[in-house]
Amino acid sequence: MHEWIMSIGYAILEFFQNLNVGNILTSLSIMGTGMLGIFTVTCVIILVVTLLIKIFTPKQ
């Protein structure tokens, strides 16, 4: 059991030692652009639905 825990610990240390911060920042930039696009499309859909409801609601 002890050897298994040690091997996991060494694997985690090796992962963080080989981590490239530049790649992480590039990935965050790409993900941020994608999230902004999703937010924009969602706002447009909400605006269009709201306008359609106001236009086509029967007047009493």
C-alpha positions in Angstrom: 0.0 0.0 0.0 2.8 2.4 0.9 4.5 1.9 -2.5 1.3 2.6 -4.3 0.8 5.9 -2.5 4.5 6.8 -3.1 4.1 6.1 -6.9 1.0 8.4 -7.0 2.9 11.1 -5.1 5.8 10.9 -7.6 3.4 11.0 -10.5 1.8 14.2 -9.2 5.2 15.8 -8.6 6.3 14.9 -12.1 3.1 16.4 -13.5 3.6 19.7 -11.8 7.3 19.9 -12.6 6.5 19.5 -16.3 3.6 22.0 -16.3 3.9 24.7 -18.9 2.2 27.9 -17.7 2.2 29.4 -21.2 -0.1 26.6 -22.5 -2.4 27.1 -19.5 -2.7 30.8 -20.3 -3.3 30.1 -24.0 -6.0 27.6 -23.1 -7.7 30.1 -20.7 -7.8 32.7 -23.5 -9.4 30.3 -25.9 -11.9 29.2 -23.3 -12.7 32.8 -22.3 -13.5 33.6 -26.0 -15.7 30.6 -26.2 -17.6 31.5 -23.1 -18.0 35.1 -24.3 -19.5 33.7 -27.5 -21.9 31.5 -25.6 -23.0 34.4 -23.5 -23.5 36.6 -26.5 -25.7 34.0 -28.3 -27.7 33.4 -25.2 -28.4 37.2 -24.8 -29.4 37.4 -28.5 -31.8 34.5 -28.1 -33.4 36.0 -25.0 -33.8 39.4 -26.7 -35.4 37.8 -29.8 -37.8 35.7 -27.7 -38.8 38.8 -25.6 -39.4 40.9 -28.8 -41.5 38.1 -30.3 -43.6 37.8 -27.2 -44.2 41.6 -27.1 -45.0 41.7 -30.8 -47.3 38.7 -31.1 -49.1 38.9 -27.7 -52.8 39.4 -28.4 -54.2 42.7 -27.1 -57.2 42.6 -24.9 
